[in-house]
Amino acid sequence: MSIPVRIPTPLRKLTSDQEVVDAEGSTVREVINSLEKTYPGLKERIYDEQDKVRRFVNVFVNDEDIRFLNESETAVKTGDEISIVPAIAGG
Amino acid sequence: MDKRPFFSHLQCRECGRRYPKEAIHVCEFDFGPLEAAYDYDAIRDTLTRDKIQSRGRSMWRYRELLPIEKEATVGLQVGFTPLIPARRLAEKLGVKELYIKNDTVNYPTLSFKDRVVSVALSRAKELGIDTVACASTGNLANSVAANAAAAGLKSYVLIPADLEPSKILGSLIFGTNVIGIQGAYDQVNRLCSEVAGKFGWGFVNVNLRPYYAEGSKTLGFEIAEQLGWRLPRHTVVPMASGSLLTKVHKAYTEFSKIGLVDSSEFSIYGAQASGCSPISTAIKGNTEVVKPVQKPQTIAKSLSIGTPADGYYAIRTMKQTGGTAEDCTDEEIIEGIKLLAENEGIFAETAGGVTVACAKKLIESGRIPKNESIVLCITGHGLKTQEAISDKVGQPKLIRPNLKEFEALLEPQAQAL
């Protein structure tokens, strides 16, 4: 199923300046993997060499940080939205 | 002014990639924070103790070490708050040499946030930005609203809707646009991260964060200068995002590096409220992984950041310097506020209570030794969080205006003497 993914400013060079792009998958990881096929280079910005979400990246499914859900295995369904947000902000 | 630029570029703290001095805050490759980098050789050649002491008593006396390109234009009177030798509190805590860095009287909005805001807004003007904004737990909103008003900039402040009424009023009065978000600070912050850059605004703690954060260093510079150009052995700092703690460390390190103080060993300790203590919990669990706190529950709302941006760096700073972190309950926070007020005549907000309470625990447990110099950073005024303690400070004694009732009132005390 198609899930909209919100792309943060620092990554928009990879998505031809698109703020929201659609990708297929039933978990966060699957969606990001499918994004990588359309926008090569995107995945390594989000996942580190150990295949974990980078320290300074927050991923949300709708309004919830996936760290409070099932991390990258968090399930997504039609109507959900994934947001990738830089963690460094505030304070 | 020396012709060489002192502030040279922005640099990713993780991978070291260099970036231009624009309104950007994270690395495009690993999302690491961008930090201001300087030409320390150039600064060492020009900045002396005499030169600093000949300047006005504000944070701008250290301007070579701040990330702006021309002279400051916003917040020219900010900083250079008192460093108080806290003799009575020292006696209470059983320590030899204790100081309070008193940012409760910082100009103009009574918290250390005026330091970061004056740098962020000065830089915003250099970058041609006419509207500034922030995500705030209250103090930052007050400061952005006030300093933007004085600088003639438009402003928007985004805050959790359930903040203390005095902090909301303390923004509204300046004619800013206050937007209350129905959610916790971290949700406010996320929204700001998503909209920063979208409208060409300067979000002081998002896309202007590399500039903003550097303003906190001036707290550390002032401590070192006011101690007679030396570093305190122990410094206790309240932690929300952890940024202030890392910048006090950077300040001490820079002063040593450019020779304004002799290099000496120093330790930095972080203080949090137990109801929102992601950094302290990580330190106690001996891990660098900061587990976010989803629903902060403490009266120290100014420290209620469940996902601290600089948590990881704060942990590393404390570990590297031989410091550690502590946290305290709401009851201990109120005791801390009273301890400071009754012994030093300083009325701190809840975050100040956190710092005093945690320092007390660190001293009592022997983690901070009793015979070495200690500085407590008190970062905001108590009038801003009166609601938190209004039913904990007693009531005035009421009498009719006559001598008999007055004497009757004093009688038990007179007998006690």
Chai-1 contact restraints between the chains, C-beta under 6 A:
chainA,res_idxA,chainB,res_idxB,connection_type,confidence,min_distance_angstrom,max_distance_angstrom,comment,restraint_id
A,T9,B,G197,contact,1.0,0.0,6.0,A-B,restraint_1
A,P10,B,V26,contact,1.0,0.0,6.0,A-B,restraint_2
A,P10,B,E28,contact,1.0,0.0,6.0,A-B,restraint_3
A,R54,B,F31,contact,1.0,0.0,6.0,A-B,restraint_4
A,F56,B,F31,contact,1.0,0.0,6.0,A-B,restraint_5
A,F56,B,G32,contact,1.0,0.0,6.0,A-B,restraint_6
A,V57,B,F31,contact,1.0,0.0,6.0,A-B,restraint_7
A,R67,B,P292,contact,1.0,0.0,6.0,A-B,restraint_8
A,F68,B,Q294,contact,1.0,0.0,6.0,A-B,restraint_9
A,V85,B,R190,contact,1.0,0.0,6.0,A-B,restraint_10
A,V85,B,S193,contact,1.0,0.0,6.0,A-B,restraint_11
A,P86,B,V26,contact,1.0,0.0,6.0,A-B,restraint_12
A,P86,B,F31,contact,1.0,0.0,6.0,A-B,restraint_13
A,P86,B,S193,contact,1.0,0.0,6.0,A-B,restraint_14
A,I88,B,V26,contact,1.0,0.0,6.0,A-B,restraint_15
A,I88,B,P33,contact,1.0,0.0,6.0,A-B,restraint_16
A,I88,B,A309,contact,1.0,0.0,6.0,A-B,restraint_17
A,A89,B,N189,contact,1.0,0.0,6.0,A-B,restraint_18
A,A89,B,S193,contact,1.0,0.0,6.0,A-B,restraint_19
A,A89,B,V206,contact,1.0,0.0,6.0,A-B,restraint_20
A,A89,B,A309,contact,1.0,0.0,6.0,A-B,restraint_21
A,G90,B,A135,contact,1.0,0.0,6.0,A-B,restraint_22
A,G90,B,N189,contact,1.0,0.0,6.0,A-B,restraint_23
A,G90,B,N205,contact,1.0,0.0,6.0,A-B,restraint_24
A,G90,B,S241,contact,1.0,0.0,6.0,A-B,restraint_25
A,G90,B,A309,contact,1.0,0.0,6.0,A-B,restraint_26
A,G91,B,A240,contact,1.0,0.0,6.0,A-B,restraint_27
A,G91,B,S241,contact,1.0,0.0,6.0,A-B,restraint_28
A,G91,B,S243,contact,1.0,0.0,6.0,A-B,restraint_29
A,G91,B,A309,contact,1.0,0.0,6.0,A-B,restraint_30
